[in-house]
């Protein structure tokens, strides 16, 4: 490895025992996942645009999103770091640029690190191919190494941003490796990928960017056949395909990959996730305890899950042999479930709030319910009848502000922040709808919907 960097992250909430036994991978959409393991919460390639929104791919090219993310950026739990494969609009969109915490460590290519630094991000770390950064948090160590990637064939690669894959290795404080995970990034099959299993054998989980993206007719991400070839080349124990069916430039649907994987006899090594589904995995005790603790390993029950988006039925763990045999062999096992994002006492965006900032939040539930309901109705009225005249906007604005003031009187001082924020949202909504901008209208509706979700969360 050519270059070594170091990073130490703070341990919050008093620390406690690091859990090396269980982890999860939540599929948000496109190439965005949230990995939680060994005390780390890691976001990849943040893309929070919604269906109908357009992403800019450079050189005047755009693509329309066909799906919604499983959650909005405001709903993120506190993050430790972000892994970014490259700087493209469908991997780091305008929402992430505007709303992601500017002090969040972002590990990415040197090109993307320099570009994001100019945009105000303070903690970017750029890696060259095979470079490694070592990250320590509490009793766990994470090594992230940059893997080779090529985004386009031949000279066209010079017109696209540099891309990297990521190899994540988790270790105990004693240096025992517990998990090895590979993320391909937006790469095509090329000779340098053969070096990955030589340097990093026994990869537990691989996240493969598929989709068969085509730009001006040329393939720039793996399609179904290349995805199957990548599995054979990298030889991960379990593969999870991501980056498919989300944009109009994705020309190789997931069903093509499923068909190719079945023909190659690989279907039992693959886990399929719909947006919002989570792959929860167990790491054998033999990896994070002494060999004498192997008798304490428990067999994790499995169940069959039908993905809502892709219509495929799969049984986890997605591997050859029963879960009991898998654990005896020392491999990682897992199950698929519908992930309901836990409540967060943060502002979202990966920021950590102090106790003082969250004091009094529970007292706002009544006002949030009232304002959220009216706000959602206002957004719907705007969206479905935007040309009716100014009196409708003025009427709804007055109703929302009146409801806010009423809530302020009922709830006392704790609702003043709510009042100010709601007035701001109403002003933004009126401005956006007055301009009749399609994307802004959608954003207005989403703001109202988030108010309702926040109200439901606080009141439950």
N, C-alpha and C positions, 0 to 999 in steps of 0.2 A: 504494500500500500504506500502511495507516494507521499501523502500528506496526512498528518494527524492533528485534529483540533479537539479541544476540551470544552465542556459546558457543564456547569453544576446548577441544578434547579432546586428551588426551595421546597421544603416539605410543609404542607399546610395542615391545619386541623389537628395538630399534635402528633402527626405521623402515625405510629402504630406498626403492626406487623405487615410487611409487604406480602401481598398475596401472589405467589407464583403458581398457584394451582389452577386458577380460573381466569379466563379472559373473554373478550367479545369483540366482534367486528360488526358494526352497524352500517348497512348500505344506505346512504342518503340519496344517491343518484349520480349519473355520469361517472366520474372517477372519484367522487367524494365518499369517503368512508370515515368512520370514527373508530379507532382501535383503542381498546382499554385493556391494559395488562401491566402487571408488576408495578402498580402505582402510577403509571403513565396514562394520560389521555391525549391521543394524537389525532389530528385532523389531516386528511390528505386532499390535495387539489380542490380547494373550496369553490363550488359552483352552486349558487343559490338562486339563479334565475328561474322563472316559472314558465309553464307552457304558454307559447305565444310570444315570449320575449325573444329578441334577436341578439346574437353574439357576433362580435366583429373578429374575423380571423386574419385580418391584414390584407393589404393590397386591394382594398375595396370589397373583399369577399365577406359575406355574412351567412349565418345559418340560424334557422328558427328552432327553438326548443319545443319538443313534442310532449314532454312530461313535466311533472312537478317534483321538486325535492321532497324528501320525507319530512323535513323540518326546515324552518327558516333560520337565518343566521342569529336572530335574536333569541332563539331557543337553545343555543349551544350551552353546554355546561362549561365550567372553567377548563381551559386547555393548557397543556404543557408545551406543545410545539406543533408546528405545521410542516408536513412534508409536501413539497411542490415539485412535480416532475418537470415542468417547464412553464413558461409564461405565455399562455394562450388564453383567449377569452372564455373558452369552455372549461378551463382548469383553474383560473383565478379571474373571476368576473368582476364587473364594476361594483357589485354589491360587496364582495370581499374587499376590494380596494378601498371602498368608502367606510365600511363598518367593522372590519376586523381590527382587533387591538393592535396598535402600531408597535407595541413592545413585545408582542408574541414572537418567540424564536421561530424563524422560517428557514428550513434547510432545503436547499435547492441548487440549481446550476449556478455557476459564477455569473452567467449572463443575467439570469432572473434576479439574483441577489443584488447586483449593481442597479438594475432597473427599479426594483422595489425600494431600494435605499433612496433613490432620487424621488420616489413617491411618498417618502416620509416614514417608511418602516425602519425601525431602529435596531432590530436584532436579527438581520438576515445573515446566513452562513452559506457561502458558496463553496461547492465541491466540484473538483474535476473527477474524471472517470477513475475509479478505484480508490479515491480519497475516502477517509473515514473521519467521523466526528464521534467522540466518546461522551456520552451524557450520563451524569450520575444524579440520582434522586433517592434519598433515603438509603435503603438497603439494596437498591437495584442499580444495575448499570446497563445502558443501552448503547450499542454501537451501530451507527448508521453509515453504510458505505454506499458510494455512488456506483451504480452499475451501468455498463455500456448501453447506449440506445441510439437509434437512428430513426428520424421522423419521416424521411422520404428517400427515395432511391436516387443515386447519382447526384448530379449538380443541383437538383431541386432542394436537396438538404440545406444548401447554402441560403435558401430563401426563407427557411423556417427556423424558429428559435431552437437552440440546442435543447436536447431532452436527456433525462437520466432516469434509470430505474433506481430502486432503493433496496438494500439488503439490511434488514433489521435483526440484530442479535441481542437477546436479553440474557443477562447473567446475574447470578446471586453475588452477594458481597464477597463470597469465597472464590468467585471466578467460575462457578459451574454454569455452563450454558443451558438455559431452559427452553428457549424457543428461537427458531430461525424462520424469518418471514421475508418473502420477496415480493416487491411491487414492480411490475414491468415498466410502467410509464408508457407513453405513446411511442412505441417502437415497432419497427418491422423486424422480421427474422433476418439476422445477419450473422456472419461468422463469429464475431466477438462474443455473442451470447453463449457459445460453447465453453467459454472460459469460466462462466459463472459456476456450473456444478463442479468444475475442477477445483476452484478456490473455496467454494462453499457447498460441500456435499450435504445431503440429508436435510433439504429444505422442508420444513413442516407444512407451511401454507404459502401459496402463491396467489396474488391478485393480478389477473391478466387484463390489460386494457384491450378490448376487442372493438367491434363496431364496423371494421372495414371502411374507415373514413376515406372519402375520395375528394380530392381538390383538383379541379380542372381535369377530371378523369383519372388521375393518378392515385394509387393506394398509398396512404400515409399512416394508417394504423392497421394492426393485424385483423384479418378477416377470419372466417371459420377455419379454413385449412391451415393458415399460419398459426392460429391459436392451438390447434391440435399438435402441430409441429413443435411449438414452444413447450408444451407439456412433455413431449417425448424428449426434448433437448434438456430442459431444466430439471426434470424428474422430481417435482414436488410431491409430497405425500398427499396433500389435498389442494385442489385448485378452485378458486372462486372467480368466475368471470365478472367483470364490471365494464363500464364505458361501452354501453350498447343501447340501441333503440331510443336514445335521448334527443338526438338532433337530426335534422334533415340530411346532413352530410354523412351520417352513418348509413352505409349502404349494405352492410352484411348483418341481418337481424340475428337475434339470439337463437332462433329456431334452426338456422343454418349451422351454427356451432353445435347445437345439441345433436343434430343429425350426424355431423361429422364425428363427434365424440363417440356416439353409439357405434358407428361403423368401425372406429378404431379400437373399440373395447375399453374405453376410458371412463364410461359414465359413472362407475362406482368410485372414481377418484375425484369427482366434481361435485361441488355444492352450488346450487343456484339460489340466489337471493333476489327477491323483489325489493323495490324501494320500501324502506321502513322495516325490513326483516333483519334479524341479527343472527350471526353464527356465534354461539357460545361454545367455547372449547375448554377442555380439561387437559392439563399437562401432568404426566405421570409423576408421582412422588419421587421416583428414582432419579429424576433430573434435578430436583431442588432439595431433596433430603439425602441422607446417606443411603447406601444400598440396603442397610438393615431395615429401612422403612418401607420397602416395597410391599410388605404384607398389608400395609395400611391403605393401599390403593383401592378405590372403589370403582366398580363398573358403572358408567353413566348410562342411564336408560336412553333409548332412542325412540323417535317417533317419526311418522311420515307426514310431510308438509307439502301442501299444494301451493305453489307460488301464484299470487294473484295476477301478476302482469304477464308472465311468460307461459302460464298454463302447464308447466312441467311438474310432475310429481317426483319427489326425490326423498330418499331416506338418509338421515344423518346418524352416525358418521358416514361420510361419503368415501368409503375406502373398502379395500378387499378384506373380507373376513369379519367376524363378529366384533363388537366393541370389547368384549372380554379378551379375545385373542389379541386385539390391537394394543390394549394396555399392557399385556404381558410382554409384547414386543417393544414396549417403551415408546410408542407413538402417541401423538396428540389426537384426541377424539373430540367430537363436538355434536351439537344439535342445532337445528334451526328453529327460531321462534319469531313471532311478531313482536318487535321492540316498541314499547311505549316509553318515550323519552322521560326520564325521571324529572321531578320538579327541581327547579334550580332557584337558589336565592341570589343569583347574580343578575347582572344586566344583560347577560348573553354576550355574544361576540368573543367569547374566550376570556373575558376579563374576570378577575377575582374581586369581589366586593368585600369590604371590611364589615364587621358586625354593626358598626354605627350606620353604615349605608343601608343596611337591611332592616334596621329597627323601625317598627311602625308599618311595615309593608302589609302585614296581615290585616291591619285595620282598614285597608282600602277596598275590601272586597265588595261592599255594598255599592260604593260609588263606581267601581269598575264595571260591575254588572249593569248598572243603569246606563253609564256612558257607552260601554261596549255595545249594548243592544241598539241604542239610538245611532251610534256611529256606523254600525253595520247596515242598518236600514238606510242611512244617508248615502252610504257608498253605493248600495244597490240602486237607489233611486237615481243617483248621478249616472251610473253606468248604463242603465236601461232607458233613461229618458233625459239625455244630456242637453237637448236643445230647447227645453221648455221655457227657458228664460231665467233671469237673475233672481226672481222672487223665490223660486224653489230653493236655490242655494242659500239665499239669505234666511229663509224660514228654517231650514235644517241647521244652519250655523247657529242661529239664535236658540234653537231647541237644545243643541248639544252644549252650548255655553251655559244656558240656563240650568240644565241638568247638572253640569259641573259645579256651578255655584251652589246649587241646592245640596249636592253631595258634600261640598266643603263645609257648609253649615252643620250638616249632620255629623260629619266625621271629625271636625275640628282641624287643628293645625296640621295633622299628618297628611291631609289631602291637598295641601297647597301645591306640592310638587306635581301631584296628579292634575290639578287644575291647570297649571302652566303648560304641562306637556300636552294636555288635551286641546287647549287653545292653539298650540302650535300645529298639532295634527290637522285641526279644522282649517287653519290658514293654508297649510300645504295642500290640503285636498281642494280647496277653492281655487288656488293658483293652478294646480295641475289640470283640473277639469276646465278651467277657463281657457287654457291653452289647447284643449282638446287633443292632448298627446296620448296615444294609445297605451304606451308602456307606463306612463305616469298614472293613467286611470286604473290600470291593473294594480299598481303599487298602492294607490289610495284604498282600493278595496281590500288589499292584503293588510294594510295598517289597521283598518277597522276590524278585520277578522282576528288579528293578533290581540286587539284589546279584549275581544270577547273570550278568546282562549285564555288570556291572562286572568280575566275575571273568574272563569270557571275553575282555573287552577287554584286561585287563592281561596275561593269559597268552598272547595271540596275538602 
